[in-house]
Amino acid sequence: MAGDDRFAVDARGLRDARPAATSSEVITGPVTDWATDFSHVDPEWAADPYPIQDDLRRRCPIAHTERFGGAWLPTRYEDVAAVAYDTERFTSRAVVVSNFRPSPDVAPSGLTPPITSDPPFHHDARKLLLPPFTKSAVKRLEPATRAYCHALIDAMDGRDVVDAAKDYAQHIPVRVIADMLGFPPEDGPRFREFVENVLESVNLSPDERVERMDPLFEYLLEQIHDHVDNPRDDLTTYLLNAELGGEKLSATHVSGMMALLLIAGIDTTWSAIGASLWHLAKTPADRERLVAEPGLLPTAIEELLRAYAPVTMARLVRKDMRWRGVDMKADDWVLLSFPAANRDPAVFDRADEVVIDREVNRHAAFGLGIHRCVGSHLARMELRVALEVWLERIPSFTLADPAAVTWSVGQVRGPRTVPVRVG
């Protein structure tokens, strides 16, 4: 691949090659009415969105806000599923709500394919990513993941209070994704900065948000150039060699796909592991049962994913329309709250309870429709191994200070600090 001219571009050139975006006014301040002025970056939502979702589901199942240039929030499972499956009236060209929207010219691939891709382009773009994320491929990653989890706990030795999020949960997907992509493991702190810039800074002005994205693409191009010069057996080299329609992928396609894997692959699993440990720390009966019955863990994991689903996706409305009793405008955002869908009592018995031996559990934590998470096998493996190792090594732990637990804002929600007392 030496001399590959697809990547003879810097990060700014890569960004400037993308079609222009439309921007909207930045609206800040506290929410006045969740039915008409919701904000998924409001501190109240970050702290505990479930009572808000329950209230909206009862009195206003499709909430609206003028923030972010106009957005809708369905809270019933059937409405979330209807949007997720409807690729004719809703486009995926942007899936992270912010104050600007990419031009329709980015379709059908979008900026981070395949999650931002529409049919028919989506099918082949997604198919490219399937081989590295099969069950058999993921199984090969398990021994190294397990060894790393043990190493993280070894580093906590002698401490009475540790942070289950900062000292443990956040590091696991960082290491796994870095290894898969062939990135230096010591770059982990930079990955967490990229996550914050992409997912937690969505209410900045368009210029500020674009500026914050530059370091991510500078880093990705640096890694791409290194892999062009020094090919090896990893996911980055796989993408550089991949073809779509008989041609190798463009620079924007490769960098966009890598950005997706890096950001989505870290924050979602970090959040799921952290939320699971938070629940077990505050629920002794569930923790004690899983320690006594380790065979129940796979079933419990599905329930923890349902109850604390970290991911909310987004779509854009294609054209003005009346949909399920509301008037949606072209380019309105629609937030697909899989967490809200997972707690809909019309679909799940005892929806607001965590039932770790729930037998029937068709949750939507990994999404619905054509964009269902391609990395679900990887996420399940990381979550299972992280909990197996923790419960084996630290079977007794409780929240050291419930008030000190903090949660991320935005479309991926998970605990950022979980101080627990061990032993």
C-alpha positions as CSV (number, residue, x, y, z in Angstrom):
1,M,0.0,0.0,0.0
2,A,3.0,2.3,0.0
3,G,2.3,5.5,-1.8
4,D,-1.5,5.1,-1.4
5,D,-2.7,8.5,-2.6
6,R,-6.1,8.1,-1.0
7,F,-4.6,9.5,2.2
8,A,-2.4,12.3,0.8
9,V,-4.5,14.7,2.8
10,D,-4.4,16.3,6.2
11,A,-7.2,16.3,8.7
12,R,-8.5,19.7,7.7
13,G,-8.5,18.7,4.1
14,L,-10.4,15.6,5.0
15,R,-12.9,17.7,6.9
16,D,-13.2,20.4,4.2
17,A,-13.9,17.7,1.6
18,R,-17.1,16.9,3.4
19,P,-20.3,18.6,2.2
20,A,-21.4,21.7,4.1
21,A,-23.7,21.5,7.1
22,T,-26.7,23.6,8.1
23,S,-26.6,25.1,11.6
24,S,-29.1,26.1,14.2
25,E,-29.3,28.5,17.2
26,V,-27.7,27.2,20.4
27,I,-30.3,27.1,23.1
28,T,-29.0,26.7,26.7
29,G,-30.6,26.9,30.1
30,P,-32.6,24.5,32.2
31,V,-35.6,22.6,30.7
32,T,-38.9,24.3,31.4
33,D,-41.2,21.4,30.3
34,W,-40.0,18.0,29.3
35,A,-42.9,17.6,26.8
36,T,-42.2,20.8,24.9
37,D,-38.6,21.7,25.8
38,F,-36.7,18.5,26.5
39,S,-32.9,18.3,26.4
40,H,-30.9,15.1,26.6
41,V,-27.9,17.1,27.8
42,D,-29.7,18.5,30.8
43,P,-28.2,17.5,34.2
44,E,-31.6,16.2,35.4
45,W,-31.8,13.8,32.4
46,A,-28.2,12.7,32.9
47,A,-28.8,12.0,36.6
48,D,-32.0,9.9,36.2
49,P,-34.0,9.9,32.9
50,Y,-36.3,7.1,33.7
51,P,-39.0,9.1,35.7
52,I,-39.0,11.7,32.9
53,Q,-39.4,9.0,30.3
54,D,-42.2,7.3,32.3
55,D,-44.1,10.6,32.7
56,L,-43.7,11.5,29.0
57,R,-44.9,8.0,27.9
58,R,-48.1,8.5,29.9
59,R,-49.0,12.1,28.9
60,C,-47.0,13.0,25.8
61,P,-45.5,9.9,24.2
62,I,-43.8,12.0,21.4
63,A,-42.2,15.0,23.1
64,H,-40.8,18.0,21.2
65,T,-38.2,20.7,21.6
66,E,-37.0,23.7,19.7
67,R,-33.4,23.0,20.9
68,F,-30.9,21.7,18.4
69,G,-33.0,23.2,15.6
70,G,-36.1,21.1,16.4
71,A,-36.2,17.5,17.7
72,W,-38.7,14.8,18.7
73,L,-38.5,12.2,21.4
74,P,-40.8,9.1,21.1
75,T,-40.9,7.1,24.4
76,R,-43.1,4.1,23.5
77,Y,-41.5,1.0,22.2
78,E,-43.8,0.8,19.2
79,D,-43.0,4.4,18.1
80,V,-39.2,4.0,18.6
81,A,-39.3,0.7,16.6
82,A,-41.5,2.3,13.8
83,V,-38.9,5.0,13.3
84,A,-36.0,2.6,13.4
85,Y,-37.4,0.4,10.7
86,D,-38.7,3.2,8.5
87,T,-35.8,4.1,6.2
88,E,-38.1,5.8,3.7
89,R,-39.3,8.6,5.9
90,F,-36.3,8.9,8.2
91,T,-32.7,9.2,7.1
92,S,-29.6,8.0,9.1
93,R,-27.2,10.5,7.5
94,A,-26.7,12.0,11.0
95,V,-27.2,10.0,14.2
96,V,-25.8,12.3,16.9
97,V,-28.0,15.3,17.7
98,S,-26.2,18.6,17.6
99,N,-26.7,22.2,16.4
100,F,-25.8,21.4,12.9
101,R,-26.9,18.8,10.4
102,P,-24.8,17.5,7.5
103,S,-26.0,18.3,4.1
104,P,-28.2,15.7,2.3
105,D,-25.2,15.5,-0.1
106,V,-23.5,13.2,2.3
107,A,-26.1,10.5,1.6
108,P,-26.1,7.6,1.0
109,S,-22.9,6.9,2.9
110,G,-23.0,9.5,5.6
111,L,-19.9,10.7,7.5
112,T,-19.3,7.5,9.6
113,P,-20.6,4.5,7.6
114,P,-22.4,2.2,8.0
115,I,-24.2,3.8,10.9
116,T,-24.9,7.0,9.0
117,S,-25.6,5.1,5.7
118,D,-29.0,4.8,4.1
119,P,-30.1,1.9,1.8
120,P,-29.0,0.5,-0.6
121,F,-25.5,1.7,0.2
122,H,-25.8,0.6,3.8
123,H,-26.1,-3.1,3.1
124,D,-22.7,-3.5,1.5
125,A,-21.0,-1.0,3.9
126,R,-22.3,-3.0,6.9
127,K,-21.3,-6.3,5.3
128,L,-17.7,-5.1,5.2
129,L,-17.7,-4.9,9.0
130,L,-19.2,-8.3,9.7
131,P,-16.2,-10.6,9.6
132,P,-14.2,-8.9,12.4
133,F,-17.2,-9.1,14.7
134,T,-18.5,-12.6,14.3
135,K,-18.8,-14.8,17.4
136,S,-15.8,-16.8,16.4
137,A,-13.7,-13.7,15.8
138,V,-14.7,-12.2,19.1
139,K,-14.0,-15.4,21.0
140,R,-10.3,-15.1,20.0
141,L,-10.2,-11.8,21.9
142,E,-11.5,-13.2,25.1
143,P,-8.3,-14.5,26.7
144,A,-6.5,-11.1,26.4
145,T,-9.6,-9.3,27.6
146,R,-9.8,-11.5,30.7
147,A,-6.1,-11.1,31.4
148,Y,-6.4,-7.3,31.2
149,C,-9.4,-7.3,33.6
150,H,-7.3,-9.2,36.1
151,A,-4.4,-6.8,35.6
152,L,-6.7,-3.9,36.3
153,I,-7.9,-5.5,39.6
154,D,-4.3,-6.3,40.5
155,A,-3.6,-2.6,40.3
156,M,-6.3,-1.9,42.9
157,D,-4.7,-4.2,45.5
158,G,-4.6,-2.7,49.0
159,R,-7.2,0.0,48.5
160,D,-10.5,0.0,50.5
161,V,-12.3,2.3,48.0
162,V,-11.9,2.1,44.2
163,D,-13.8,3.7,41.4
164,A,-15.5,0.9,39.4
165,A,-15.9,3.3,36.4
166,K,-12.6,5.2,36.3
167,D,-10.3,2.4,37.6
168,Y,-12.0,-0.5,35.7
169,A,-15.0,-0.1,33.3
170,Q,-13.5,2.7,31.1
171,H,-10.2,0.9,30.5
172,I,-11.6,-2.4,29.2
173,P,-13.1,-1.3,25.9
174,V,-10.3,1.2,25.3
175,R,-7.8,-1.6,25.4
176,V,-9.9,-4.0,23.3
177,I,-10.6,-1.5,20.5
178,A,-7.1,-0.2,20.5
179,D,-5.8,-3.8,20.0
180,M,-8.4,-4.5,17.3
181,L,-7.5,-1.3,15.3
182,G,-3.8,-1.7,16.0
183,F,-3.5,1.6,17.9
184,P,-1.0,2.2,20.7
185,P,-2.6,1.1,24.0
186,E,-1.0,4.1,25.8
187,D,-3.2,6.4,23.7
188,G,-6.2,5.5,25.9
189,P,-6.5,9.0,27.5
190,R,-6.8,10.5,24.0
191,F,-9.6,8.1,23.1
192,R,-11.6,9.2,26.1
193,E,-11.1,12.8,25.0
194,F,-12.4,12.0,21.6
195,V,-15.5,10.3,23.1
196,E,-16.2,13.5,25.1
197,N,-15.8,15.7,22.1
198,V,-18.1,13.7,19.9
199,L,-20.8,12.6,22.3
200,E,-20.9,15.0,25.2
201,S,-20.2,18.4,23.5
202,V,-23.2,18.4,21.2
203,N,-24.7,21.8,22.4
204,L,-21.7,23.8,21.3
205,S,-21.9,26.1,18.4
206,P,-21.3,24.4,15.0
207,D,-17.8,26.1,14.6
208,E,-16.7,25.0,18.1
209,R,-18.0,21.4,17.6
210,V,-16.2,21.1,14.2
211,E,-13.0,22.4,15.7
212,R,-13.2,19.8,18.5
213,M,-13.5,17.1,15.9
214,D,-10.2,18.0,14.2
215,P,-7.9,16.2,16.7
216,L,-9.8,12.9,16.2
217,F,-9.3,13.0,12.4
218,E,-5.7,14.1,12.8
219,Y,-5.1,11.1,15.0
220,L,-6.9,8.7,12.6
221,L,-4.9,9.9,9.6
222,E,-1.7,9.5,11.6
223,Q,-2.7,5.9,12.3
224,I,-3.7,5.3,8.7
225,H,-0.4,6.6,7.4
226,D,1.5,4.4,9.8
227,H,-0.6,1.4,8.6
228,V,-0.1,2.3,4.9
229,D,3.7,2.3,5.6
230,N,3.7,-0.7,8.0
231,P,0.8,-3.1,7.2
232,R,-0.1,-5.6,9.9
233,D,-2.8,-8.0,10.9
234,D,-5.4,-5.7,12.4
235,L,-8.7,-4.0,11.7
236,T,-7.2,-0.9,10.3
237,T,-5.2,-2.8,7.7
238,Y,-8.3,-4.8,6.9
239,L,-10.2,-1.6,6.2
240,L,-7.4,-0.2,4.1
241,N,-7.5,-3.3,1.9
242,A,-11.3,-3.6,1.8
243,E,-13.2,-3.0,-1.4
244,L,-16.7,-1.8,-2.1
245,G,-18.1,-2.2,-5.6
246,G,-14.7,-3.3,-6.9
247,E,-12.9,-0.3,-5.6
248,K,-11.0,0.4,-2.4
249,L,-12.7,2.6,0.1
250,S,-12.2,6.4,0.0
251,A,-10.2,8.3,2.6
252,T,-13.4,9.7,4.1
253,H,-15.0,6.2,4.2
254,V,-12.0,4.6,6.0
255,S,-11.6,7.5,8.5
256,G,-15.3,7.7,9.1
257,M,-15.6,4.0,9.8
258,M,-12.6,4.1,12.1
259,A,-14.1,7.0,14.0
260,L,-17.3,5.0,14.4
261,L,-15.4,2.0,15.8
262,L,-13.3,4.0,18.1
263,I,-16.1,6.2,19.6
264,A,-19.0,3.7,19.6
265,G,-16.9,0.8,20.6
266,I,-15.6,2.5,23.7
267,D,-18.3,4.6,25.2
268,T,-21.2,2.1,24.9
269,T,-19.4,-0.8,26.6
270,W,-17.7,1.5,29.1
271,S,-21.2,2.7,30.1
272,A,-22.7,-0.8,30.2
273,I,-20.0,-2.2,32.4
274,G,-20.1,0.8,34.7
275,A,-23.9,0.7,35.0
276,S,-23.9,-3.0,35.8
277,L,-21.3,-2.6,38.6
278,W,-23.2,0.4,39.9
279,H,-26.4,-1.7,40.1
280,L,-24.7,-4.6,41.8
281,A,-23.0,-2.3,44.3
282,K,-26.3,-0.8,45.4
283,T,-28.3,-4.1,45.1
284,P,-26.7,-6.7,47.5
285,A,-29.3,-9.4,46.8
286,D,-28.5,-9.4,43.0
287,R,-24.8,-9.3,43.7
288,E,-24.9,-12.1,46.2
289,R,-27.1,-14.2,43.9
290,L,-24.7,-13.8,40.9
291,V,-21.7,-14.7,43.1
292,A,-23.5,-17.8,44.3
293,E,-25.0,-18.7,40.8
294,P,-22.4,-17.6,38.2
295,G,-24.3,-19.6,35.6
296,L,-27.1,-17.0,35.8
297,L,-24.7,-14.2,34.6
298,P,-25.6,-14.3,30.9
299,T,-29.3,-14.0,31.7
300,A,-28.6,-11.2,34.2
301,I,-26.5,-9.4,31.6
302,E,-29.4,-9.2,29.2
303,E,-31.5,-7.7,31.9
304,L,-28.9,-5.2,32.9
305,L,-28.6,-4.2,29.2
306,R,-32.4,-3.8,29.1
307,A,-32.7,-1.8,32.3
308,Y,-29.6,0.4,31.7
309,A,-29.4,0.5,27.9
310,P,-26.7,3.2,27.3
311,V,-27.5,4.2,23.7
312,T,-29.9,6.6,22.2
313,M,-29.6,6.9,18.4
314,A,-31.0,9.6,16.1
315,R,-32.6,10.1,12.7
316,L,-33.5,13.1,10.5
317,V,-37.0,13.5,9.0
318,R,-36.7,13.4,5.2
319,K,-39.6,15.8,4.4
320,D,-42.5,17.6,6.1
321,M,-45.2,15.1,7.2
322,R,-47.8,14.2,9.8
323,W,-46.6,11.3,11.8
324,R,-48.5,9.6,14.6
325,G,-50.4,12.8,15.5
326,V,-47.5,15.3,15.3
327,D,-46.3,17.6,12.5
328,M,-42.7,16.8,11.7
329,K,-40.6,19.1,9.5
330,A,-37.9,18.2,7.1
331,D,-34.5,17.9,8.9
332,D,-36.1,17.7,12.4
333,W,-34.2,15.3,14.6
334,V,-35.9,12.2,16.1
335,L,-34.2,10.7,19.1
336,L,-34.6,7.0,19.3
337,S,-34.5,6.3,23.0
338,F,-33.8,2.6,23.2
339,P,-33.6,3.1,27.0
340,A,-37.2,4.4,27.1
341,A,-38.4,1.7,24.8
342,N,-36.8,-0.9,27.1
343,R,-38.9,0.3,30.0
344,D,-42.2,0.4,28.2
345,P,-44.7,-1.4,30.4
346,A,-46.8,-2.3,27.3
347,V,-43.9,-4.6,26.3
348,F,-42.1,-5.6,29.4
349,D,-43.6,-6.9,32.6
350,R,-42.3,-5.1,35.7
351,A,-40.6,-2.8,33.3
352,D,-39.2,-0.5,35.9
353,E,-37.6,-3.3,37.9
354,V,-34.3,-5.2,37.4
355,V,-35.2,-8.9,37.3
356,I,-31.9,-10.7,36.8
357,D,-33.5,-14.0,36.0
358,R,-36.0,-12.5,33.4
359,E,-36.5,-15.3,30.9
360,V,-38.2,-13.5,28.0
361,N,-36.2,-10.4,27.2
362,R,-36.5,-8.9,23.7
363,H,-34.8,-5.7,24.6
364,A,-33.6,-3.0,22.2
365,A,-30.3,-2.2,23.9
366,F,-28.4,-2.9,20.7
367,G,-30.9,-1.0,18.5
368,L,-33.6,-2.1,16.1
369,G,-33.8,-2.3,12.3
370,I,-31.0,-2.3,9.8
371,H,-28.6,-0.4,12.1
372,R,-28.7,-2.9,14.9
373,C,-25.2,-2.8,16.5
374,V,-22.7,-4.8,14.5
375,G,-20.5,-5.1,17.6
376,S,-23.1,-6.7,19.8
377,H,-21.1,-10.0,20.2
378,L,-18.0,-8.0,21.2
379,A,-19.9,-5.9,23.7
380,R,-21.5,-8.9,25.3
381,M,-18.1,-10.6,25.6
382,E,-16.5,-7.6,27.2
383,L,-19.4,-7.1,29.6
384,R,-19.5,-10.8,30.6
385,V,-15.8,-11.1,31.1
386,A,-15.6,-7.8,33.0
387,L,-18.3,-8.9,35.4
388,E,-17.0,-12.5,35.7
389,V,-13.5,-11.3,36.7
390,W,-14.8,-8.6,39.0
391,L,-17.2,-10.9,40.9
392,E,-14.6,-13.6,41.1
393,R,-12.0,-11.2,42.5
394,I,-14.2,-8.7,44.4
395,P,-17.4,-10.6,45.4
396,S,-18.3,-8.1,48.1
397,F,-18.6,-4.4,47.3
398,T,-21.0,-1.5,48.1
399,L,-21.3,2.1,47.0
400,A,-18.9,4.2,49.1
401,D,-20.9,7.3,48.5
402,P,-24.1,7.2,46.4
403,A,-24.1,11.0,46.0
404,A,-20.6,10.8,44.4
405,V,-21.8,8.8,41.4
406,T,-21.9,10.9,38.2
407,W,-23.3,10.1,34.8
408,S,-22.4,11.2,31.3
409,V,-24.6,13.5,29.3
410,G,-25.8,13.0,25.7
411,Q,-26.8,10.0,23.7
412,V,-24.6,7.5,25.5
413,R,-25.4,7.4,29.2
414,G,-23.3,5.7,31.7
415,P,-21.6,6.3,35.1
416,R,-18.4,8.2,34.9
417,T,-17.6,7.8,38.7
418,V,-18.7,4.9,40.8
419,P,-16.7,4.9,44.1
420,V,-17.2,1.5,45.8
421,R,-16.0,0.1,49.1
422,V,-14.5,-3.3,48.6
423,G,-14.3,-6.2,51.0
